[in-house]
Amino acid sequence: MYENQSHTNITAGLQYQELMALVLFSIVSTVPSCVFLFINGTMLYTLRSKPVFCETSRYILLYNLLFADTVVLAHSQLMYLIAAFRIRLMYPVCGVLVMLSNLTTEISPLTLVVMSLERYVAVCYPLRHAAIITIRNTGIAIIVVWAFSSLNVLIRVLLLVNFPFEELDSLQMKDFCGRESMLLDPLSDLYDRACTYFLFVSAGMTVTCSYIGVIVAARSASTDKASAQKACNTLLLHLVQLCLSLTSTIHNPLLIAISKVLDRIMIVRIQNVLYVCIIIFPRCLSALIYGIRDQTIRPVLMYHLCCQWKRSTLLSDAPNKAKISILITS
C-alpha cells in the first residue's frame, strides 16, 4: 500500500514538474515572439509611412523580406504552442499550415538574393542603377519570387495527393503537426531535400558572388569607397541571414535525433533554447539590422515605437486619471 502511494506521489510530482516546465518555457518563448512581432509590425508600418520608402526599390524589397519573416515568426509560434500543449490536428489542417510555412520560408532567401543583386548593381554599375533597378522591375522580381515559392508549394501538394489517405483509419493525426509529419511519401521527402539544398546553395553562391564582385569593384579608382564598403557590410549581413535561415531547416531533425538519447524534461529545455536561437532570432534580424543601421529608417522607426509606447502608457493610465479627476471634482 505504501509502495503504491509513494509511486503515485512520484508520478504526480513528475507530472507537476513537467507541467510547470511546459508553462515556464512556453512563456519564455512566447514573450520574445510577441516583442519581435510588435517590432516587426512597427517596422512594416514604418516602411509604408513615407513616400521615400514606397518609391525606393531597396525598401520595397525590405518590406517583402520583413513581411515573410513576420508571417514565419507568427506561424512558428502558433505551431510551437500547438505542439507544446499536445494538440493533434487533422491532416488537412496540418497540411495547410505546413504549406503556408513552406511558402513564406522560401520567400526570405529568394528576397535576400534579389537584395544582394540590387546592391551589386548599385556599386558596380552606378550609372545604370536607376535604369535597371526601377519600381516596375522590383515589382516583377517580387512577383517572380512569390510565383517560384507558390510553384514549389503546388508541387508538394500534388505529391501529397498521391498518398492513399482513404486507407487511414482516421484523418486525425497520431503525432504532432510539423513539416516532417507531412512528408508521407518517400518522393515527397526526396523533393523536399532536393528543393532545400538547391535553394540555399544557389542563394548562397549568388550572395557570395555579389560580395566578391563588390570587393573587386571597390579596388577600382572610379568606385565610391564608402558606398562599396557599406555594400560589402550589407552583403555580409545577407550571408549571415541566409545561413541562419538554413539552420532553421535542421531544427526538427535535430530535435528528433536528441529525443532518442535524452529524457523528456531535458528535451523540452533544449527545444526552447533551439527554438529561440534558430527560429525566433533569425526572423527578427532584418528589423534589427535595418532599424539600427539605416539612417533613413532609424529616426522614423524610433518615432513610431516611442509613439506607440506612449499611447499604450496613456491608455493604461487613463482609468487612474479618471479616478483622480472624480475625486478632485467631488
C-alpha positions in Angstrom: 0.0 0.0 0.0 2.8 2.4 1.0 4.7 1.4 -2.2 1.7 2.2 -4.4 1.2 5.5 -2.6 4.8 6.5 -2.9 4.8 5.5 -6.6 1.7 7.7 -7.1 3.3 10.6 -5.4 6.4 10.3 -7.5 4.3 10.1 -10.7 2.3 13.1 -9.6 5.4 15.1 -8.8 7.0 14.3 -12.2 3.8 15.3 -13.9 3.6 18.6 -12.0 7.3 19.3 -12.7 6.7 18.6 -16.4 3.6 20.9 -16.4 5.5 23.7 -14.7 8.4 23.4 -17.2 6.0 23.4 -20.1 4.2 26.6 -18.8 7.6 28.3 -18.0 9.2 27.6 -21.3 6.0 28.5 -23.2 6.1 31.9 -21.5 9.9 32.2 -22.2 9.3 31.5 -26.0 6.1 33.5 -26.3 7.3 36.7 -24.8 10.2 37.2 -27.2 8.0 36.3 -30.1 5.4 38.9 -29.1 8.1 41.5 -28.6 9.6 40.9 -32.0 6.2 40.7 -33.7 5.5 44.1 -32.3 8.8 45.4 -33.6 8.4 43.8 -37.0 4.8 45.2 -37.2 6.0 48.7 -36.4 8.8 48.3 -39.0 6.3 47.2 -41.6 4.1 50.2 -40.8 7.2 52.5 -40.9 8.0 51.2 -44.4 4.6 52.4 -45.6 4.5 55.7 -43.7 6.8 57.8 -46.0 6.8 58.2 -49.8 10.6 57.6 -49.9 10.1 54.0 -48.6 7.4 53.3 -51.1 9.4 54.7 -54.1 12.8 53.1 -53.4 13.4 49.6 -54.6 15.7 48.7 -51.6 12.9 49.5 -49.1 10.3 47.7 -51.2 12.4 44.5 -51.1 13.0 45.0 -47.4 9.2 45.2 -46.8 8.8 41.9 -48.7 11.5 40.3 -46.7 10.2 41.6 -43.4 6.6 40.6 -44.2 7.7 37.0 -44.9 9.8 36.9 -41.7 6.9 38.2 -39.7 4.5 35.6 -41.1 7.0 32.8 -40.4 7.5 34.1 -36.8 3.8 34.2 -36.1 3.3 30.8 -37.7 6.2 29.2 -35.9 4.9 30.5 -32.5 1.4 29.0 -33.3 2.9 25.7 -34.3 5.1 25.7 -31.2 2.1 26.3 -28.8 0.1 23.6 -30.7 2.9 21.1 -30.1 3.6 22.2 -26.5 0.0 21.7 -25.4 -0.1 18.3 -27.3 -2.9 19.3 -29.7 -3.3 16.9 -32.5 -4.7 18.3 -35.7 -6.5 16.8 -38.7 -4.3 16.0 -41.7 -5.9 18.7 -44.0 -5.5 21.4 -41.3 -1.9 20.4 -40.7 -1.3 20.3 -44.5 -2.5 23.9 -44.9 -0.3 25.2 -42.0 2.8 23.3 -43.3 2.3 24.6 -46.9 2.0 28.2 -45.6 5.2 27.7 -43.7 6.9 26.3 -46.8 5.7 29.2 -48.9 6.9 32.0 -46.5 10.1 30.2 -45.6 11.3 30.2 -49.2 10.5 33.8 -49.7 13.2 35.0 -47.3 16.3 33.5 -49.1 15.0 34.4 -52.5 14.4 38.0 -51.5 17.9 38.2 -50.0 19.2 37.1 -53.4 17.3 40.0 -55.1 18.5 42.5 -52.5 22.1 41.3 -52.9 21.9 41.7 -56.7 20.4 45.2 -56.2 23.5 46.2 -54.1 25.8 44.7 -56.6 24.3 46.8 -59.4 24.3 49.9 -57.3 28.1 49.6 -56.7 29.4 48.0 -59.9 27.0 49.8 -62.3 26.1 53.1 -60.6 25.3 54.9 -63.8 22.8 52.2 -64.9 21.4 51.5 -61.5 18.4 53.9 -61.9 17.6 52.3 -65.3 17.9 48.7 -64.2 16.5 48.8 -60.6 13.2 50.5 -61.2 9.9 50.2 -59.3 8.4 48.2 -62.1 11.4 45.7 -62.3 11.4 45.4 -58.5 7.7 44.5 -58.6 8.3 41.9 -61.3 11.2 40.4 -59.2 8.9 40.2 -56.1 6.1 38.5 -58.3 8.7 36.0 -59.6 9.8 35.2 -56.0 6.3 34.6 -54.9 5.4 32.6 -58.0 8.5 30.4 -57.6 7.6 29.7 -54.0 4.0 29.0 -54.9 5.1 26.6 -57.6 7.1 24.6 -55.1 4.1 24.5 -52.7 1.9 23.3 -55.6 4.3 20.5 -56.4 4.3 19.5 -52.7 0.5 19.4 -52.7 0.4 17.3 -55.9 2.8 14.8 -54.3 0.6 14.6 -51.2 -2.5 13.9 -53.3 -0.9 10.6 -54.4 -0.8 9.4 -50.8 -3.7 6.9 -50.0 -5.4 8.8 -47.2 -8.5 6.6 -47.6 -6.5 3.7 -46.2 -6.0 5.5 -42.9 -8.4 4.7 -40.0 -8.9 8.4 -39.3 -7.7 11.8 -40.6 -6.8 12.6 -37.0 -3.0 12.8 -36.8 -1.4 10.4 -34.3 1.6 12.7 -33.9 2.1 16.5 -33.7 1.8 18.6 -36.7 5.1 19.5 -38.3 7.0 19.7 -41.6 8.3 16.1 -41.2 4.9 14.7 -40.4 3.6 15.8 -43.8 6.4 14.0 -45.7 4.2 11.0 -46.0 5.7 9.6 -49.2 9.4 8.9 -50.0 9.1 11.0 -53.1 7.9 14.0 -51.0 10.8 13.6 -48.7 13.3 13.4 -51.6 11.7 16.5 -53.3 11.8 18.4 -50.0 15.5 17.7 -49.5 16.4 18.5 -53.1 14.5 21.7 -53.1 16.0 22.9 -49.8 19.6 22.1 -50.9 19.1 23.7 -54.3 17.5 26.8 -52.9 20.2 27.5 -50.3 23.2 26.5 -52.4 22.1 28.7 -55.3 21.2 31.6 -53.0 24.5 31.3 -51.1 26.5 31.2 -54.3 24.6 34.3 -55.6 25.2 36.3 -52.5 28.9 35.2 -52.3 29.5 36.1 -55.9 27.8 39.5 -55.4 30.1 40.1 -52.4 33.2 39.2 -54.4 32.1 41.4 -57.3 31.6 44.4 -54.9 35.1 43.8 -53.3 36.7 43.8 -56.8 34.8 46.9 -57.8 35.8 48.6 -54.5 39.5 48.4 -55.6 39.0 50.3 -58.7 39.6 54.1 -58.6 36.3 55.0 -60.1 34.2 53.4 -57.4 33.0 55.3 -54.3 34.9 53.6 -51.5 32.4 54.5 -48.7 29.5 53.2 -50.8 31.4 50.0 -51.7 32.4 49.3 -48.1 28.8 49.8 -46.9 27.6 47.4 -49.7 30.1 44.8 -48.6 28.9 45.0 -45.0 25.3 44.7 -46.2 26.1 41.6 -48.3 27.9 40.0 -45.4 24.8 40.5 -43.2 22.7 39.0 -46.0 25.0 36.0 -46.0 24.6 35.6 -42.2 20.8 35.9 -42.6 20.9 33.2 -45.2 23.0 30.9 -43.0 20.6 31.4 -40.1 17.6 30.7 -42.4 19.3 27.5 -43.4 19.8 26.4 -39.7 16.1 26.7 -39.2 15.6 23.8 -41.6 17.5 21.5 -39.2 15.5 22.4 -36.1 13.0 19.5 -36.2 15.5 16.8 -37.4 17.9 17.9 -34.7 15.1 17.5 -32.0 14.2 14.1 -33.4 17.9 13.0 -33.0 18.1 14.4 -29.5 14.9 12.8 -28.4 16.4 9.4 -28.8 19.1 9.9 -26.2 17.6 12.3 -23.6 14.7 12.3 -21.2 11.6 14.4 -21.9 12.3 17.3 -19.5 15.8 17.8 -20.9 14.3 17.7 -24.4 11.8 20.4 -23.6 14.6 22.6 -22.3 16.8 22.1 -25.3 13.8 22.6 -27.6 13.1 26.0 -26.2 16.7 27.1 -26.5 16.9 25.9 -30.1 13.6 27.5 -30.9 14.6 30.9 -29.6 18.1 30.8 -31.2 17.2 29.1 -34.6 13.6 30.1 -35.2 12.9 33.4 -33.5 16.2 35.2 -33.7 16.8 34.9 -37.5 13.3 36.3 -38.2 14.0 39.4 -36.1 17.4 40.1 -37.6 16.0 42.1 -40.6 14.2 44.6 -38.4 17.2 44.9 -36.0 19.8 45.3 -38.8 17.9 47.9 -40.9 16.3 49.6 -38.0 19.7 50.4 -36.5 22.0 50.7 -39.5 19.8 52.6 -42.0 19.9 56.3 -41.3 16.6 56.9 -43.1 14.6 54.2 -41.4 16.0 54.6 -37.8 14.5 58.0 -36.9 11.1 57.1 -38.3 11.1 53.7 -36.7 12.1 55.1 -33.3 9.4 57.8 -33.6 6.7 55.2 -34.3 8.0 52.9 -31.5 8.0 55.7 -29.0 4.6 57.0 -30.0 3.1 53.5 -29.6 4.7 53.1 -26.3 3.5 56.5 -25.0 0.0 55.7 -26.4 -0.2 52.4 -24.6 1.0 54.1 -21.4 -1.6 56.8 -21.7 -4.3 54.3 -22.3 -3.2 52.3 -19.2 -3.1 55.4 -17.1 -6.4 56.7 -18.3 -8.6 54.9 -15.7 -6.3 56.2 -12.9 -6.5 59.7 -14.2 -10.3 59.4 -14.4 -10.5 58.3 -10.8 -8.3 61.2 -9.7 -10.4 63.7 -11.6 -13.6 62.3 -10.0 -12.1 62.6 -6.5 -11.0 66.1 -7.1 -14.4 67.2 -8.5 -16.2 65.5 -5.6 
